[in-house]
C-alpha cells in the first residue's frame, strides 16, 4: 500500500486511520502487507534499510528508506527532507505547498522504485487518494515493462472525491511524465492535470469507502466533475465500507476514559460526561448533567455542514441542550463558534484544534453526536458514536446513510436520526427529534443498545478487500 499518512506516524484525517487499521486486519487474515508513507518531520521510528534512486523530471535523487514492523505490518518511510521535513503534511493553514505535485510524485516514484528493487513479488499494489494517484499510472504506463510489476494489478481507493490533486500542465515534464498523457482519456482535466484522475483511469480496480458513496459519485450532484469518468469505469468501481479500529475505539477498554463501560453497564458514560463538562468549563452539576450534551468533532468546512450550523446560530442556544465542539478549519466558522461560546458560556464550549484524548472523551461523554455533512464518503465518527452509545444525528448521505438507521417514530426502532434534505430547517428538526427522544429514557436506552450492537470491525471490510485483490489478480 502507498499512502500519504498512516497512524500512528502522521495524521490529518480518517485516511490515516484506514491505512493503519486495514493492513492490520489483512495481516490477521493471513496476508503480508507493506505500507509506504513519507518520512515527515517528527517521524523517528524505524531503521534505514535501503536507498533508492528516484527519477523525477530531468534529475535523479536518492531517497533513504526506513522501516519498522508493528502488529505484523511493515511500514516503510520515504526520506527526502527537502520534500517532507516540513511543518505540516500538505500545507500551512488553508494554503497547500506550491510544490505538492513534485512532493507526491516523488513519493509515488520512490515507492514503485523501492518495490521494483526489493526482490519481493507483490500480488497487488494498493494506492490511496490523489496523493498516490500516480502509482497506478507508473505501474501501467511508465514502468509497464518492469518484471516486478508484470501482471500486478493496481487498486486505487478514493477517500474523498473533492480532493483531486489538480496542477498546471507545466508540471508534466518536471515530473518526468510524457505530454501524451495530457489527454481527456489520460490525466487531463479541464486544461490541467489531475493525480486523482490518474488513479481512476489507470487503476485496475477503483474502490471508495462506502457503497452509497460509490453510487453518489457517479452523479453530477456528488461527482465534482468526475461523474462521467467514474460512470465509464463503473464495471471496475465498488464501495467497501470502512471499518473502525476496535483496539482503539472500545469504551470497555478505552484508556482515555475515567471509567470503562459497555451496553450492559453505562455508568462509565455518565462519568465521561461529567469529565467532558468539567474539562470544557460547562456546568457539571446535577442540572448540567441532566441536560443532553451534543458533541461535534470535525473539520470546520462547508462539506461538514458548518454553513448549515452557522445559519442556526440563534436557534441552537435556545434548545434544552449543551454543545461541545472540537475541531479546526475555516477561520469564519472558527469565529462563529468562538462567538457562540462567548455569548452562551453555560451552554456552548469550543476547543479549536485536535486532541486525540479529548476526542475519545467527547465520543463517550456526549449523549448526541451531530454530524450534518453535506456529503460524507464514509465517515468514522458516526461509527465511533454508535460504538460508544452516543446517538448520531446525520444527513442521509454516503457512508452516513449506510451506517445509521433512522429511528422509526412509531416503533422507536433504529440507531440514530437522519435527515435527507441538507438544509438548516431539516437539520434542526432532526436534532429536536433526538432531544425529544432523550427525554424518554426507555426509548433512548433501546436506541443506544441498538447502536452499540452494530459490528463495524475491520474484519468484514478486510475480507471484501481481499476478495477484490484476488479477483483483480486472477482477471
C-alpha positions in Angstrom: 0.0 0.0 0.0 1.1 3.6 -0.7 -0.5 6.5 1.1 0.3 10.0 2.3 -0.4 9.3 6.0 -1.0 6.5 8.5 -1.5 6.3 12.2 0.4 6.5 14.5 3.0 8.3 12.4 1.1 11.0 10.6 -2.5 12.1 10.6 -4.7 14.8 9.3 -7.9 12.8 9.0 -9.6 9.5 8.6 -7.3 8.3 5.8 -4.6 7.8 8.4 -6.9 5.6 10.5 -7.8 3.5 7.4 -4.2 3.0 6.3 -3.4 1.9 9.8 -6.3 -0.5 10.5 -6.9 -2.1 7.1 -3.4 -3.6 6.8 -3.5 -5.0 10.4 -6.9 -6.6 9.6 -5.4 -8.1 6.4 -2.5 -9.5 8.4 -4.9 -11.1 10.8 -6.5 -12.8 7.8 -3.1 -14.2 6.8 -1.8 -11.7 4.3 1.6 -9.9 4.3 1.3 -6.1 3.9 3.9 -3.4 3.4 2.8 0.3 3.8 4.8 3.1 2.3 4.4 6.7 3.5 6.6 9.8 3.6 9.1 10.3 6.5 7.6 13.5 7.7 9.2 15.8 10.3 8.9 14.2 13.7 8.9 10.6 12.5 11.8 8.9 14.2 10.6 5.2 14.0 12.5 2.6 12.0 15.9 1.8 10.8 17.4 2.6 7.4 17.0 -0.4 5.2 17.7 0.8 1.6 18.5 3.7 -0.6 16.7 4.1 -4.0 17.4 6.4 -6.9 14.3 8.3 -7.8 14.0 9.9 -11.2 11.8 13.0 -11.4 11.9 15.1 -14.5 15.5 15.6 -15.6 17.1 14.8 -12.3 17.7 11.6 -10.2 17.7 12.0 -6.5 18.5 9.4 -3.8 15.9 8.6 -1.1 16.6 6.6 2.0 14.0 4.1 3.0 13.4 3.4 6.7 11.3 0.5 8.0 9.5 -0.6 11.2 7.3 -3.5 11.8 4.4 -3.5 14.2 1.4 -5.8 14.6 2.7 -7.8 11.6 2.6 -4.7 9.2 5.9 -3.3 7.9 5.8 0.4 7.4 8.3 2.0 5.1 9.2 5.7 5.2 10.5 7.6 2.2 13.0 10.0 3.5 13.7 13.2 1.5 13.9 16.2 3.8 13.6 18.8 1.1 10.0 17.5 0.4 8.9 16.0 3.7 10.7 17.7 6.6 8.2 20.5 6.9 5.8 22.0 9.5 2.7 20.3 8.1 1.8 17.4 5.8 0.1 19.2 2.9 0.4 23.0 3.5 0.1 25.6 6.2 -3.3 26.9 7.1 -5.6 26.6 4.1 -2.7 27.1 1.6 -1.2 24.0 0.0 2.5 23.8 -0.5 3.3 25.1 -4.0 5.4 22.0 -4.9 2.9 19.3 -3.8 2.9 17.9 -7.3 6.6 17.2 -7.0 6.4 16.0 -3.4 3.8 13.4 -4.0 5.1 12.4 -7.5 8.3 11.7 -5.6 6.5 9.6 -3.1 4.8 7.5 -5.8 8.0 7.1 -7.8 10.1 6.2 -4.7 7.5 3.6 -3.6 7.5 2.0 -7.0 11.3 2.1 -7.4 11.7 0.5 -4.0 9.2 -2.2 -4.7 10.9 -3.0 -8.1 14.3 -3.3 -6.3 13.2 -5.0 -3.2 13.3 -8.5 -4.7 9.8 -9.4 -3.5 6.9 -10.2 -5.8 3.8 -8.3 -4.7 0.4 -9.6 -5.7 -1.3 -6.2 -5.6 -0.3 -2.6 -5.2 -3.0 -0.5 -3.4 -2.8 3.3 -3.6 -4.9 5.7 -1.6 -6.3 9.1 -2.6 -4.9 11.7 -5.0 -1.5 11.9 -3.4 -0.7 8.4 -4.7 -2.8 8.7 -7.9 0.4 8.4 -10.0 1.2 4.9 -8.6 -1.3 3.2 -11.0 -0.1 5.3 -13.9 3.5 4.4 -13.2 2.7 0.7 -13.0 0.5 0.6 -16.1 2.4 3.2 -18.2 5.9 4.5 -17.3 7.1 1.2 -15.8 4.8 -1.2 -17.6 7.8 -3.3 -18.8 9.4 -3.8 -15.4 9.4 -7.5 -14.5 8.4 -6.8 -10.9 5.1 -5.4 -12.0 4.1 -7.6 -14.9 0.6 -8.7 -14.2 0.4 -6.9 -10.9 -3.0 -5.0 -10.5 -3.1 -1.5 -9.1 -6.1 -0.9 -6.8 -6.9 2.8 -6.3 -9.2 4.0 -3.4 -10.9 7.3 -3.4 -11.4 8.5 0.2 -12.8 11.9 -0.8 -13.5 12.9 -4.4 -13.5 16.6 -3.5 -9.7 16.5 -3.3 -8.4 15.9 -6.8 -4.7 16.8 -7.0 -5.1 19.4 -9.7 -1.9 21.1 -11.1 -0.9 23.1 -14.1 0.2 21.2 -17.2 3.7 22.7 -16.9 4.3 20.1 -14.2 4.3 17.3 -16.7 7.9 17.4 -17.9 9.1 18.4 -14.4 7.6 15.1 -13.1 9.0 13.1 -15.9 5.6 12.5 -17.5 5.0 12.5 -21.2 2.9 15.1 -22.9 0.8 12.4 -24.5 -0.8 12.0 -21.0 -2.3 15.4 -21.5 -5.4 13.9 -23.0 -9.0 13.5 -21.9 -8.6 9.7 -21.8 -5.5 10.1 -19.6 -4.9 12.7 -16.8 -6.0 15.9 -18.4 -8.9 17.6 -16.5 -10.3 20.9 -17.8 -6.9 22.1 -19.0 -5.0 20.9 -16.0 -3.6 17.6 -14.8 -5.2 15.6 -12.0 -3.4 13.0 -9.9 -6.8 11.7 -8.8 -7.8 11.1 -12.5 -4.5 9.2 -13.0 -5.6 6.8 -10.3 -9.1 6.4 -11.7 -8.0 5.9 -15.3 -5.0 3.7 -14.8 -6.2 1.7 -11.7 -7.2 -1.9 -12.4 -10.0 -1.5 -9.8 -11.3 1.6 -8.2 -12.9 1.5 -4.7 -14.4 4.1 -2.5 -15.2 3.9 1.1 -18.9 3.1 1.2 -21.5 1.5 -1.2 -23.7 4.6 -1.1 -20.8 6.9 -1.9 -19.8 4.7 -4.9 -23.3 5.3 -6.3 -23.4 9.0 -5.4 -20.0 9.9 -7.1 -21.4 8.7 -10.4 -24.0 11.6 -10.3 -23.5 15.3 -11.2 -24.5 16.3 -7.7 -21.7 14.5 -6.0 -19.3 13.8 -8.8 -17.3 17.1 -8.7 -16.9 16.9 -12.5 -15.7 13.3 -12.3 -19.1 11.6 -12.6 -18.7 10.8 -16.3 -15.2 9.4 -15.9 -16.5 7.2 -13.0 -19.6 6.1 -14.9 -17.2 5.0 -17.7 -15.4 2.8 -15.2 -18.5 1.7 -13.3 -17.8 -2.0 -14.0 -14.5 -1.6 -12.1 -15.8 0.6 -9.3 -17.1 -0.7 -6.0 -17.8 0.7 -2.5 -16.4 -1.1 0.6 -17.4 0.4 3.9 -14.6 1.4 6.1 -14.3 -0.3 9.5 -13.3 1.2 12.8 -10.4 0.0 14.9 -11.9 -1.7 17.9 -8.5 -1.8 19.6 -8.5 2.0 19.7 -12.3 2.6 19.9 -13.8 0.4 22.6 -15.5 2.0 25.6 -14.8 -1.1 27.6 -11.0 -0.6 27.4 -10.5 3.0 26.3 -7.5 4.3 28.2 -8.8 7.9 27.8 -12.0 7.3 29.8 -12.3 7.7 33.6 -14.5 4.6 33.9 -14.9 1.8 31.2 -18.4 0.8 30.2 -20.4 -1.3 27.8 -24.0 -1.7 26.7 -24.9 -3.6 29.9 -23.4 -1.1 32.3 -23.5 2.6 31.2 -22.3 4.3 34.4 -19.0 4.9 32.8 -20.7 7.0 30.2 -22.1 9.3 32.9 -18.6 9.6 34.4 -17.2 10.6 30.9 -19.9 13.2 30.5 -19.0 14.8 33.9 -15.4 14.8 32.9 -16.1 16.5 29.5 -18.3 19.1 31.1 -15.6 19.9 33.6 -12.8 20.0 31.1 -14.5 22.4 28.8 -16.0 24.6 31.5 -19.7 23.8 31.1 -21.9 23.3 34.2 -21.3 19.8 35.6 -23.8 20.0 38.5 -26.9 17.8 38.6 -28.8 20.1 36.3 -25.9 20.4 33.8 -25.5 16.6 33.7 -29.2 16.0 33.1 -29.2 18.3 30.1 -28.3 16.4 26.9 -24.8 17.0 25.7 -24.4 17.3 21.9 -20.9 16.6 20.7 -19.1 17.5 17.5 -15.6 16.5 16.3 -15.0 17.8 12.8 -13.1 19.9 10.3 -15.0 23.3 10.2 -15.8 23.4 6.5 -18.8 23.5 4.2 -18.6 19.8 3.5 -19.2 19.0 7.1 -22.3 21.2 7.2 -20.9 24.1 9.1 -22.7 26.6 6.8 -25.9 25.0 7.9 -24.9 25.2 11.6 -23.9 28.9 11.1 -27.4 29.6 9.9 -28.7 28.1 13.1 -26.5 30.2 15.4 -29.6 31.8 17.1 -31.6 28.6 17.3 -29.1 26.2 18.9 -28.7 28.0 22.2 -32.4 28.0 22.6 -32.6 24.2 22.7 -32.5 22.5 26.0 -29.0 21.1 25.4 -25.4 21.8 25.8 -22.9 21.7 23.0 -19.2 20.9 22.8 -17.2 21.3 19.6 -13.6 20.0 18.9 -12.0 20.8 15.6 -10.5 23.4 13.3 -11.0 24.6 9.8 -12.0 27.8 8.0 -11.5 30.9 10.1 -15.0 32.2 9.6 -16.5 29.1 11.2 -14.0 29.1 14.0 -15.0 32.7 14.7 -18.8 31.7 14.6 -18.3 29.1 17.2 -15.9 31.2 19.3 -18.6 33.9 19.3 -21.4 31.5 20.2 -19.3 30.1 23.1 -18.6 33.7 24.3 -22.3 34.6 24.2 -23.5 31.4 25.8 -20.8 30.1 28.1 -23.2 28.0 30.1 -24.4 26.1 27.0 -21.6 26.1 24.4 -17.9 25.2 24.6 -15.4 25.1 21.8 -11.9 23.7 21.5 -10.2 24.8 18.3 -7.6 22.2 17.3 -7.4 18.5 17.7 -6.8 16.4 20.8 -7.0 12.6 20.5 -7.8 12.0 24.2 -10.4 14.7 24.1 -12.0 13.2 21.0 -12.4 9.9 22.8 -13.9 11.6 25.8 -16.4 13.5 23.8 -17.5 10.4 21.9 -18.1 8.8 25.3 -19.4 11.7 27.2 -21.8 13.2 24.7 -25.4 11.9 24.5 -25.9 13.0 20.9 -23.3 13.3 18.1 -24.1 15.9 15.5 -22.6 15.2 12.0 -24.6 17.2 9.3 -22.2 16.6 6.4 -23.4 17.7 3.0 -21.5 14.7 1.6 -19.5 12.0 3.5 -17.6 9.3 1.7 -17.8 7.1 4.7 -17.3 8.9 8.0 -15.8 7.3 11.1 -17.2 9.4 13.9 -20.7 8.2 13.5 -19.5 4.6 13.8 -17.4 5.6 16.9 -20.5 7.2 18.3 -22.6 4.1 17.8 -20.0 2.0 19.5 -19.9 4.4 22.5 -23.7 4.6 22.9 -23.8 8.2 21.6 -26.7 8.6 19.3 -25.8 10.2 15.9 -27.8 12.9 14.1 -26.6 12.9 10.5 -27.5 13.9 7.0 -28.5 10.8 5.0 -25.6 10.8 2.6 -22.7 8.5 1.7 -21.4 6.3 4.5 -23.7 8.0 7.0 -26.7 6.5 5.0 -25.0 3.1 5.1 -24.3 3.1 8.8 -27.1 5.0 10.7 -30.7 3.6 10.6 -33.2 6.4 11.2 -35.4 5.9 14.3 -38.9 5.0 13.4 -41.2 7.4 15.3 -43.9 4.7 15.6 -41.7 1.9 17.0 -38.6 3.7 18.3 -36.5 1.2 16.4 -33.3 2.5 14.8 -29.8 3.7 15.7 -29.9 7.4 15.1 -31.7 10.3 13.5 -31.2 11.2 9.8 -32.4 14.0 7.5 -32.4 13.8 3.8 -32.6 17.5 2.9 -29.3 19.1 3.8 -30.9 22.4 5.0 -30.9 24.2 8.3 -34.6 23.5 9.0 -34.2 19.8 8.3 -31.1 19.6 10.5 -32.8 21.4 13.3 -35.9 19.2 13.1 -33.7 16.0 13.3 -31.8 17.4 16.3 -35.1 18.2 18.0 -36.3 14.7 17.4 -33.2 13.3 19.0 -33.5 15.7 22.0 -37.2 14.7 22.4 -36.3 11.0 22.4 -33.6 11.6 25.0 -36.3 12.6 27.5 -38.0 9.2 27.1 -35.3 7.0 28.8 -36.6 3.5 27.8 -36.7 4.6 24.2 -33.3 6.2 24.4 -31.7 3.2 26.0 -33.2 1.0 23.2 -31.6 3.3 20.6 -28.3 3.2 22.4 -28.3 -0.5 22.7 -29.1 -1.0 19.0 -26.2 1.3 18.0 -23.8 -0.5 20.4 -24.8 -3.8 18.9 -23.6 -2.9 15.4 -20.5 -4.5 14.1 -18.2 -2.1 12.2 -15.0 -4.0 12.8 -12.4 -4.1 10.1 -12.5 -7.8 9.6 -15.6 -7.7 7.3 -14.2 -4.9 5.3 -10.8 -6.6 5.0 -12.4 -9.8 3.7 -14.1 -7.7 1.0 -10.7 -6.1 0.0 -9.0 -9.5 0.0 -11.7 -10.8 -2.4 -11.3 -7.8 -4.6 -7.5 -8.2 -4.7 -8.0 -11.9 -5.7 -10.4 -11.0 -8.5 -8.0 -8.3 -9.8 -5.0 -10.6 -9.6 -6.8 -13.5 -11.3 -8.5 -11.5 -14.0 
